[in-house]
């Protein structure tokens, strides 16, 4: 009973993680009008947020060992809520860059901790549903921002509303804090599974680890690239209104959320490798449709198809980590995979914005297709390497 309750708390925490992740791209056109920002300015802001998340992801194992998963989740939610509230009243672009640091730090370590907890103690369907709840948060973010733009003409009330939602979730996490020890025992995750003779000190020497890192980096480059620049693509290349483009981007993240919810049921039939391959194929179809000169409506639908295709890849990769690399290595491998995933968001997705600024936003789907093709290559190599018997 307590374990089930904690699982729902983890789901709520992932809503908290998803809320701020998807609003920057939607708010950027309004920010640009207020401060005269360029796509490169948006790229820099995104890089600071995700770069801070990278730092906390790589350091997650050490921090979690000291304060535990429950406290880490609570502190993360409070940190991001404070940062979002500060952004809502920021007087200049420089303040956004400053507040982006705690916003990013708040997400990295808790993300790694909760993913490892679910990978070790729950079935694949729960990992998919966990990330579906992230999609719920990521879907609500653009909707809130769109309402803010429509109602007040400003992005500020959107950030303020999401900050209040984060604080509400933090209060729930505070009430449930004593239950973590009851659910998983005296250790951080309730077992000694993260220790043992199979634990490796140098993760880069673990067979297949580098391929896993590459897949995660490229995945986030595609997911974040579409989310960050999709609104600008629809406004500038497909001539949609900002509010309409914002709703379609909400539906893109909604496609990810719905896809992961459905993937939870499909995972009862298919294994993680099959889920990854099916997701890659569907995302390719969606990206190809975005590239075609379709009507505004079908262009928007193409984003939803892409989101549905991307849905199972990330959770399947994480849930397969203990099986591929051993339970003793799962926490550090998930932390590093999350770190490299955020590196993809930090550098590759913003780099796309720089490329589009100097060429055309119409090239967005072609750049994303190229990144997805590379992801497929590394994924298949990882599957091959992981299938080989361990030497010795």
N, C-alpha and C positions, 0 to 999 in steps of 0.2 A: 504493500500500500504506500509506504513512504517512498520507495524507489520510483513508483509510478508518479507520485506527486512531484518528486525532484525532476523527473523526465519532463513534466509539463512546465516546471520552472525553467528548465533548459530551453524548451521551446519558446517561452516568453523572452528569454534572454536573446535568442536569435532574432526575434522580432525587433528587439532593441538594437541589435547590430545592423539590421537591414534598413532601419528608418533613415539614417543619415547618408547611407552609401549611395543613394540614387538621386539625390536632390541637387547636387552641384550642377550637373549638366542641364537640368531644367531651369535652374536659377540664373545660369550664366548670361543668357540674352538680356534679362532684366538688369543684372549687375553691370553688364557692358553699357547699357544706356545710362545708368547712374554715374559710372566712373570712367567710361570710355575704355573698357578693357578689351584686349584682343584674345584670340584663341590661345596664343602663347601664354598670356596671363592666367587663363584657365588651366592650362597645362601645368604651370608652375605651382599653382594652388593644389591641384590634384597630386602632384609629386610630393609636396610637403606632407599632405595628409597620409598618403599611402607609404611614403618613406618612413614616417614615424611609426606606422603600423609594422613595417618590416623589422625595425629595431626591436620592438616589443615581442614580435613573433619569435625571432631568433633567441631572445633572452627568456622566453616563456618558461622553459623547463626549470630554470633556477628560481624564478620568482614563485612559480606554483608550488615548488617544494617547500618554500618558506611560509606562505600565507594560505595555501589551499585554494581549491577551485571555487568554493562558495564565496569567499571574500574577494577573490579576483574578479568574479562576475559582478559583484556589487560595486566595487571600486571603479570598474570599467564603466558601468552604466552612469555612475555619478560624474565621472570625469567627462564623458561625452556630453552629458546633459549640460554641464557648466560651460563647455566649449561652445555648444550650439547656442546657448543663451547669449554668450558674449558676441558671437558672430552676428546675432540678430540686431545688436546695437552698435556694431562696429562703425566708426566714423570714416574709415578709409581702408583702401585695399591692403595696406601694410598690416593692419590689425587682423585681417583674415589669415594672412600668412602666419602670424604669431599664434593665433588660436587654433590653427590647423594642427599644431604639434600635439596638444593634449587630446584633440579629437582623434588623431591617428593612434596615439599611444593607448588610448582607452580600448581600442578594438583588437589589437594584435594578440596579446597573451591569452585573453579570455577565449578568443576564437580557437586557438590551438588547444587549450585545456578542455573545452567542451567537446570539441571534435574527437579528441583522444578518449575522453570518458565514454562517449557513445560508441566509438569503434571497438573499445575493449569490452563493454558491458551490455551492449544492445545489438539487435539484429540489423541487417542492412536496410530493412524497411524503415527503421527509426532514424537512420542516418539520412535517408532521402526526405523523410518528413521533417527532420530537423532543419535541413536546408530549404525545405518548402516554407517553413516559418520565417526564415531569412527573406525569402521571396515575398512573403506577406508584408513584412516591414518595408522591403524595397519597393513594393507596389504602393503602399500607403504614402510613402514619402513624396513621389511626384503628384499624387492626387491632392495631398495637403498643399503642396506648393502651387499647383494649378488653381486651387480655390483661393489661395492667397493672391495670386496674380490677377484673377478675375474679380475678386472682391475689393482689394485695396490697391491693385496696380503695383505692388511692391513685393519683393521676395522676403522681406524682413519678418513679417508676421508668420510666414511659413516656417522659418527656422525657429521662431519663438514657440509655435505650437508643437513642433516636434521635440523641442527641449522639454516642454511640460509633459509630453507623453513618456519621455525617457525617465523623468523624475517619478512618475507614477509607477513605472516598472521597477525602479530602484526601491521604492517603498515595499513592493511585493517581495523583492529579493531579500530585503532586510528582515521581513517577517519570517521568511523560510530559511534563513541562514543556519539555525541550529539543526536543521534536518539533514544537512549534508553528511555529518559524521554518523548519524543514525543509519543513513542509506548505504554508505560505503565504508564504514568502520573508521578506525583511527588514522589510517594513512590517507593520502590525498585522494586516491581513487578506490580505496577499500580493499586493495590486495597487493601482493608483492609481485604482480605481473610485470611491472615496469623495471624490475631488477632481475639479475640472474647472469649465469655464465655466458649466455648468448649476446649480452649487451656489448656493442661496439663503441669505442671511444671516438674514432674518426668516421663520421657518417659518409664522407665522400669516398671511402674505400669499400663501402657496402655495395655489393653487386646490384646494379640497376637503379641505385639511388639518384645518380645524375640524370638518368632518363626521366625518372619521376619528377625531379625538380623542373626539368625542361617542359614537361607536359603541363604542370601546374602554372608555370610562368606564362606559357602561350595561351592556356585556357583563360586566365584572368585578363590577358591582353585583349582577347576577343570579347569576352563578356563586358569588361569595363570600357573597351573602345566603342562598342556599339551603344552602350548606355550613356557614355559621356558625350559622344558626338552625334548620336542618332537624331536628337532634337534639332541640332543645327542643320543636319542633312535634310530633314523633312521641311524645315523652314526655308532654307536657301535653295535646295535643289528640287523639291517637290512643291514649293510655294504654299505650305500649310501655315495657318496662324499659329502663333506661339502656344496659345492655350490648347489648340487641337493637337499639336505636336507633343505637348506635355502629357496629354491623355494617352496618346499612342505609346509613349515611352513607359507610362504606367502599365499599359497592357503588355509591353515587352517584358517587364519584370513580373507582371502577373502570369505571363506564359512560363517563366522560369518557376514561379511558385506552384502553378497548376501542374506543370510537368513533373516537378519533384513530388508533389502529392500523389499523382498517378504512378510515378516510378516506385513509390513505396509498395504498391500492390504488385506491380510488374516484377519487382525484386524477389517476390515470393516464388516466381517461376524462372527468372533468368538470373545468372550469376553476375558479378560485378564487371567482368570482362565483356560479356555480352551487352550489358547496359552501356558501357563506355562506347562500344562500336556503334550501337544503335543511335546514341546521342550525337555522335560525330556525323553520321550520315544525314540525320534530320537537320542538324545545324547547317550543313553544306547546302541542303535544299533551300532553307530559309534565306541564307546569304545570297544565293544565286537569284532568288526571287526579288530581293531588295535591289540587286543590280539591274534588273530589267526595268524599262520605262513604263511601269504600270500606273494606273490611276492612283490618286492620293489614298483612297480607301484601301486598295489592295497593297499599296506600298506599306501602309500601316500594319496590315494583316501579316505581311512578310516578316516584320519585326517579331510578331507574336510566335510565328513558326520557328524563327531562329531561337527565341527564348525557350520554347519547349524542347528544342533539340539540345541546347546547352544544359538543360536541367539536370540530367542524371550523371554527367561526367564528373563534376567536382566531388559530390558525395561518394560515388563509387570508388574513385581514386583513394579517398581518405579511408573508407571502410575496408579496402583491400590491403591497407598498410600493414596491420599485424600479420596477415597471412603471407605477405610477400617478404617482409623484413624481420618478423619475429615480434612477439609481444614485448620483449625486453627493450626493443628499439623503437616501439611505436610512438612514445611521447616525443622523443627528440626528432624522429623522422617526420611526424606530423607537424611539429613546430617548424622544421626546416622547409617542408613542403608549403606550409602557409607563408613562410617568409619569402620563398621564391615566387609564390603566387602573387604576393603583394608587389614584388619587384616587377613582375609583368605589368601590373597595374600602374606602378610608379613610373616606369620608363617607356615601355612599349606603347601603352594606350595614350599617354600624353604626346609621345613622339608622333603618333598618328595625327594629332591635332596640328602639330607644326607642319607636317607634310601637307595636310589639307589646306592650311592657311596659305601656303606658297604654291598650291596647285588648284585643286577644286574639291569642295565637299562631296561632289559626285563620285570621287574615287574611294569613298569610305568602304563600300561593300567589297571592292576588289582587294584592298589592303587586308580586310578581315578574312577573305577567302585564302589569301596567301599564308596568313598566320595559322589558320585552321588546318591547312595542308601540312605545315610543319608539325603541328600538334599531333596529327595522325601518324606521321613518320615516327616520332619519338614514342608514341603510345604503343605502336606495334612492336617496336624494338624492346620496350619494357616488358610487354607480354611474353615475347620470345625469351628474354633473359630470365624472367621470373619462373618460367616453366621448366628451365633446366635444373636438374638435381644439384643440390649443394655439394661442393667438393669437400672431401675429407669427412 
